[in-house]
Amino acid sequence: MALEELGIACRFITVDADVEYNPDTYKFYKANGFIINQHKSLLQKKNYISMRYDLFKA
């Protein structure tokens, strides 16, 4: 069943994986289907990695 048929208005879940405290934090999200956002302003961040999960493909 498609998400729009379920009345879901959200498509992406986003997280900022804190890698300042634990550099491996993003691996948890990656293992659960999240991908790293590729916008250059987000890739320049040092203390977190911006990631997203697309609910549409779930």
Buried (B, 14 or more C-beta within 10 A) or exposed (E): EEEEEEEEEEEEBEBBBEBEEEEEBBEEBBEEBBEBBEEEEBEEEEEBBBBBBEEEEE
